[in-house]
């Protein structure tokens, strides 16, 4: 059978489903697998279109990737920013907690309502940190992060409204801008969500400055201008980072596609080098590699290793009678029959040359090999391929010689092959269409 034994074992190992270890592990596995295959429904010219559109504009505006590619992009961003995201969440909790302590120490007259407002925000940040490595966070992280940023900004804004004295009041308004800058640059939040958060916070901030604070115009305008400028910069930064990340992701995807195509081409070349062009089964070169593999394993494990050499009877006369084209068709039919007959795990059939085939049979005793060879012989005869020039049967038959060894360190593959080949000659000398060991 083709592919060979060690190729099938390697394929089996790579196809084993990985044990689930959480969202982060699953994303890593998925991205590794996606880098080894071409994305379905995605063409290289489509990726080139996205790349050209992104490089031609200053911000990522109205760029809509296909669903499968967009999912990979979200996962990539989440994986790349995961560690930084968890650090930011912890720093956010520490910032609010330390700010409360400092404010309580420096401002004994600070309203107690500020702590009551910040406590739910601290709980929200802590809950987000705890669920960050779950599948819920993977699928809902945009909404969760947007909510965390919004609540953090609103809690700081509430503190600014409640503070009775300057400069702490104005300082809190500036901190709201700082939180947006850090949040949009250090978390994988999409620009559209950044716009929504900033719009809500900006509306409430301007309302508090104009209506709740009742500041005079000469104080209101500078504070509002600085705040709006900082918010605009934060949102613009979110769009610019999205553009850069998309460009890098699309470039990486294009490189992966080229790598996958190259791997496929290399695999095809390897198949061509190890596959018989006529029959489609493994060739002599592959036989040498598989025999070396099985020989080493049999030596290491102390198990038996067997060979069956098969030669078609009167095949020269078949070619003379029916022509070489029909001879090729006959060889293809024989190879297909051998592939179907060698269904035992580890058994592999090869075209050895001309009308001669060989089968490697691991872990098989001499008595079992004799029965196995008889099954193969009968399988070829049951094909009933007409052969008028045969002197023993009116159809194609074969002679089979085999050898079964308990491989020792002092044994050689050359002698092993020679023993099986000599058995084949005995089968031919015994009248053909038989099995000899």
C-alpha positions in Angstrom: 0.0 0.0 0.0 1.1 3.6 -0.7 1.8 5.8 1.3 4.4 3.9 3.2 4.1 2.7 6.8 6.1 5.5 8.4 4.2 8.1 6.4 0.9 6.7 7.5 2.0 6.6 11.2 3.2 10.2 10.9 -0.1 11.2 9.3 -2.0 9.5 12.2 0.0 11.4 14.8 -0.7 14.8 13.1 -4.5 14.1 12.8 -5.0 13.2 16.5 -7.2 15.9 18.0 -5.4 18.0 20.5 -6.5 17.9 24.1 -8.5 21.1 24.9 -6.6 23.3 27.3 -8.7 26.5 27.2 -9.4 29.2 24.7 -5.9 30.5 24.3 -4.5 27.0 23.5 -7.4 26.3 21.0 -6.7 29.6 19.2 -3.0 28.8 19.0 -3.7 25.3 17.6 -6.3 26.7 15.1 -3.9 29.4 13.8 -1.1 26.8 13.5 -3.4 24.6 11.4 -4.7 27.5 9.3 -1.0 28.4 8.5 -0.6 24.9 7.0 -3.5 25.2 4.6 -5.0 27.6 2.0 -8.0 29.4 3.4 -11.2 28.2 1.8 -12.8 30.5 -0.7 -9.9 33.0 -0.6 -7.9 33.7 -3.7 -4.5 35.4 -3.8 -5.9 38.2 -6.1 -8.5 38.9 -3.4 -5.8 39.3 -0.7 -3.9 41.5 -3.1 -7.0 43.7 -3.5 -7.3 44.1 0.3 -3.6 44.9 0.6 -3.7 47.5 -2.1 -6.8 49.1 -0.7 -5.2 49.3 2.8 -1.9 50.7 1.7 -3.6 53.3 -0.5 -5.6 54.8 2.5 -4.4 56.3 5.8 -7.0 54.5 7.9 -8.8 51.2 7.7 -12.2 52.4 6.7 -15.0 50.1 5.4 -12.6 47.2 5.0 -14.7 44.0 5.3 -12.8 40.7 5.2 -14.5 37.4 4.3 -16.0 35.7 7.4 -13.4 32.9 7.6 -10.5 35.3 7.1 -12.0 37.8 9.6 -12.3 35.1 12.2 -8.7 34.2 11.8 -7.8 37.9 12.0 -9.7 38.4 15.3 -8.1 35.3 16.8 -4.6 36.5 15.7 -5.1 39.8 17.3 -6.5 38.3 20.5 -3.6 35.9 20.7 -0.9 38.5 20.1 -2.4 40.9 22.6 -3.5 38.4 25.2 -0.7 38.8 27.7 -0.7 42.6 27.4 -4.5 42.7 27.7 -4.4 40.8 31.1 -1.6 43.1 32.3 -3.8 46.2 31.3 -6.7 44.7 33.2 -4.7 44.2 36.4 -3.1 47.7 36.0 -6.6 49.1 35.7 -7.7 47.5 38.9 -4.6 48.7 40.7 -5.0 52.2 39.3 -8.5 52.6 40.6 -7.7 51.0 44.0 -4.5 53.1 44.5 -6.3 56.3 43.3 -9.0 55.7 45.8 -6.4 55.3 48.6 -4.4 58.4 47.6 -7.6 60.5 47.2 -8.8 59.4 50.6 -5.5 60.3 52.2 -5.0 63.6 50.4 -8.6 64.6 50.4 -10.4 63.6 53.6 -13.4 65.6 52.4 -13.7 63.4 49.2 -17.3 62.2 48.8 -17.8 58.5 49.7 -20.0 58.1 46.5 -16.8 58.0 44.4 -15.8 54.7 46.0 -19.3 53.3 45.6 -19.1 54.2 41.8 -15.7 52.6 41.3 -16.3 49.4 43.1 -18.5 47.9 40.3 -15.9 48.9 37.8 -13.2 47.1 39.8 -15.4 44.0 39.9 -16.0 44.2 36.2 -12.3 44.4 35.4 -11.5 41.5 37.7 -14.3 39.4 36.2 -12.9 40.1 32.7 -9.4 39.1 33.8 -10.8 35.8 35.2 -12.8 34.8 32.1 -10.1 36.0 29.6 -9.0 32.4 28.8 -12.5 31.1 28.2 -14.4 30.4 25.0 -17.0 33.0 26.0 -14.3 35.7 26.0 -13.1 34.5 22.6 -16.5 35.0 20.9 -17.6 38.1 22.9 -14.3 39.9 23.7 -15.2 42.9 21.6 -18.3 43.6 23.5 -16.7 42.8 26.9 -13.7 45.0 26.3 -15.9 47.9 25.0 -18.0 47.6 28.2 -14.9 47.6 30.4 -13.6 50.7 28.8 -16.9 52.4 28.9 -17.5 51.7 32.6 -13.9 52.7 33.5 -14.3 56.0 31.7 -17.7 56.7 33.2 -16.4 55.9 36.7 -13.6 58.4 36.3 -16.0 60.9 34.8 -18.3 60.5 37.8 -15.3 61.2 40.1 -14.6 64.4 38.1 -18.2 65.5 38.7 -18.2 64.7 42.4 -14.7 66.2 43.2 -15.2 69.5 45.0 -11.8 71.1 44.3 -9.3 71.7 41.6 -7.0 70.5 40.1 -8.4 67.0 40.9 -11.6 67.7 39.0 -9.9 68.7 35.7 -7.3 66.0 36.1 -10.0 63.3 36.1 -11.3 64.7 32.8 -7.8 64.3 31.3 -7.5 60.8 32.7 -10.6 59.8 30.8 -8.7 60.6 27.6 -5.7 58.7 28.8 -7.8 55.6 29.5 -9.1 55.7 25.9 -5.6 56.1 24.5 -4.3 53.2 26.4 -7.4 51.0 25.8 -7.5 51.5 22.1 -3.8 51.0 21.6 -3.2 48.1 24.0 -6.3 46.0 23.5 -7.6 44.3 20.3 -10.7 46.5 20.2 -12.1 47.3 16.8 -12.2 51.0 15.7 -16.0 50.9 15.3 -16.3 49.9 18.9 -13.8 52.6 19.9 -16.0 55.2 18.1 -19.1 54.0 20.0 -17.3 54.2 23.4 -15.8 57.6 22.6 -19.1 59.0 21.4 -21.0 58.0 24.6 -18.2 59.2 26.9 -17.7 62.5 24.9 -21.5 63.3 25.0 -21.6 62.7 28.8 -18.4 64.7 29.4 -19.5 67.7 27.4 -22.9 67.6 29.1 -21.3 67.5 32.6 -18.9 70.4 31.7 -21.7 72.5 30.3 -24.7 71.7 32.5 -23.5 70.0 35.7 -20.3 72.0 36.3 -21.8 75.2 35.0 -18.3 76.5 34.2 -17.8 79.9 32.6 -17.2 79.8 28.9 -13.5 80.8 29.3 -12.9 77.7 31.4 -15.3 75.4 29.6 -13.9 75.9 26.1 -10.2 75.0 26.8 -11.1 71.9 28.8 -13.6 70.7 26.2 -11.2 71.4 23.4 -8.3 69.5 25.0 -10.7 66.6 25.8 -12.2 66.4 22.3 -8.7 66.7 20.7 -7.4 63.8 22.9 -10.5 61.7 22.1 -10.0 62.3 18.4 -6.4 61.3 18.6 -7.4 58.1 20.5 -10.0 57.1 17.9 -7.6 58.0 15.0 -4.9 55.8 16.7 -7.4 52.9 16.8 -8.1 53.2 13.1 -4.4 53.5 12.3 -3.4 50.5 14.4 -6.3 48.5 12.8 -4.9 49.4 9.3 -1.3 48.3 10.3 -2.6 45.1 11.9 -4.7 44.3 8.8 -1.7 44.9 6.5 0.5 42.6 8.6 -2.2 39.9 8.8 -2.9 39.9 5.0 0.8 39.8 4.2 1.3 36.9 6.7 -1.7 35.1 5.1 -0.2 35.6 1.6 3.1 34.2 2.8 1.3 31.2 4.3 -0.5 30.6 1.0 2.8 30.6 -0.8 4.3 28.3 1.8 1.4 25.9 1.5 1.6 25.9 -2.3 5.3 25.2 -2.0 4.7 22.4 0.5 2.1 20.9 -1.8 4.5 21.1 -4.8 7.3 19.5 -2.7 4.9 16.7 -1.7 3.9 16.1 -5.3 7.5 16.0 -6.3 8.2 13.5 -3.5 5.2 11.4 -4.6 6.6 11.4 -8.1 9.9 10.3 -6.8 8.5 7.5 -4.8 5.5 6.4 -6.9 5.6 4.2 -10.0 4.4 6.4 -12.9 2.4 3.6 -14.6 0.8 1.7 -11.8 0.4 4.4 -9.1 1.8 2.2 -6.3 5.2 2.7 -4.6 8.3 2.2 -6.6 11.7 0.7 -6.1 13.1 3.8 -4.4 10.3 3.8 -1.9 10.8 0.1 -1.3 14.4 0.8 -0.2 13.3 3.4 2.3 10.4 1.4 3.8 12.5 -1.7 4.0 15.2 0.2 5.9 12.5 1.5 8.3 10.9 -1.9 8.9 14.3 -3.6 9.1 15.3 -1.2 11.9 12.0 -1.6 13.7 12.2 -5.4 13.5 15.8 -5.4 14.8 14.8 -3.1 17.7 11.6 -5.0 18.6 12.8 -8.5 17.9 9.9 -9.1 15.6 9.7 -11.1 12.3 10.0 -9.4 9.0 8.8 -11.0 5.7 9.0 -10.3 2.0 7.0 -11.6 -0.9 8.4 -11.4 -4.4 5.7 -11.8 -7.2 6.5 -12.3 -10.9 3.9 -12.6 -13.6 4.1 -15.8 -15.5 4.9 -15.7 -19.3 4.5 -11.9 -19.3 6.9 -11.5 -22.3 4.6 -13.7 -24.3 1.7 -11.6 -23.1 3.3 -8.5 -24.5 4.1 -10.3 -27.7 0.5 -11.5 -28.1 -1.5 -8.5 -27.0 0.9 -5.6 -27.3 2.7 -3.5 -24.8 -0.3 -1.2 -24.3 -2.4 -4.1 -23.1 0.6 -5.2 -21.1 0.6 -1.8 -19.3 -3.1 -2.1 -18.6 -2.5 -5.6 -17.2 0.2 -4.2 -14.8 -2.1 -1.5 -13.6 -4.8 -4.1 -12.8 -2.3 -6.3 -11.0 -1.1 -3.3 -8.9 -4.7 -2.3 -8.0 -5.4 -5.9 -6.9 -2.2 -5.9 -4.7 -3.1 -2.6 -3.1 -6.6 -4.0 -2.2 -5.1 -7.3 -1.0 -2.5 -5.7 1.3 -4.9 -4.2 3.8 -3.1 -5.4 6.9 -1.6 -2.5 8.9 2.0 -2.1 7.8 1.8 -4.2 4.6 3.0 -2.3 1.6 3.1 -3.3 -2.1 5.7 -2.0 -4.6 6.5 -2.4 -8.2 10.0 -3.7 -8.2 10.6 -3.5 -11.9 9.1 -4.8 -15.1 6.4 -7.4 -14.3 7.9 -8.0 -10.8 6.2 -6.8 -7.6 7.2 -7.1 -3.9 5.3 -6.9 -0.7 6.8 -6.0 2.7 5.0 -7.9 5.5 6.0 -6.9 9.1 5.3 -9.2 12.1 4.4 -12.3 10.1 5.6 -15.9 10.8 6.6 -18.2 8.0 3.4 -20.3 8.2 1.3 -17.1 8.1 3.4 -15.8 5.2 2.7 -19.0 3.2 -1.0 -18.5 3.6 -0.7 -14.9 2.8 1.2 -15.6 -0.4 -1.4 -18.1 -1.4 -4.1 -15.5 -0.9 -2.2 -13.0 -3.1 -1.7 -15.7 -5.8 -5.3 -16.6 -5.8 -6.3 -12.9 -6.0 -4.2 -12.4 -9.2 -5.7 -15.6 -10.7 -9.2 -14.5 -9.8 -8.8 -11.4 -12.0 -9.1 -13.8 -15.0 -7.1 -11.6 -17.3 -7.0 -13.5 -20.6 -3.6 -14.9 -21.6 -3.7 -17.3 -24.6 0.0 -17.6 -24.8 0.3 -19.1 -21.2 1.0 -22.8 -21.1 -0.4 -23.4 -17.6 -3.7 -21.3 -17.5 -5.7 -19.4 -20.1 -5.4 -16.3 -18.0 -2.7 -14.3 -16.1 -1.0 -16.1 -13.2 1.9 -15.4 -10.9 4.7 -17.1 -9.1 5.5 -15.9 -5.6 8.6 -16.4 -3.5 9.0 -15.3 0.1 11.3 -15.1 3.1 10.5 -14.6 6.8 13.3 -13.7 9.1 13.7 -13.0 12.8 16.1 -10.2 12.1 19.4 -10.2 14.0 22.0 -7.5 14.1 24.4 -9.6 12.0 21.8 -10.0 9.2 21.9 -7.9 6.1 19.1 -6.6 3.9 20.9 -7.8 0.8 20.8 -11.4 2.0 17.2 -11.0 3.0 16.2 -9.8 -0.5 18.4 -12.5 -2.1 16.7 -15.2 0.0 13.2 -14.1 -1.1 14.4 -13.8 -4.8 15.8 -17.4 -4.7 12.4 -18.6 -3.4 10.8 -16.9 -6.4 13.1 -18.8 -8.7 12.1 -22.1 -7.0 8.4 -21.2 -7.5 9.1 -20.7 -11.2 11.1 -23.9 -11.4 8.3 -25.8 -9.7 5.9 -25.1 -12.5 4.9 -21.5 -11.9 1.5 -20.3 -10.4 2.6 -21.3 -6.9 4.1 -20.0 -3.7 7.5 -21.0 -2.4 9.4 -20.0 0.8 
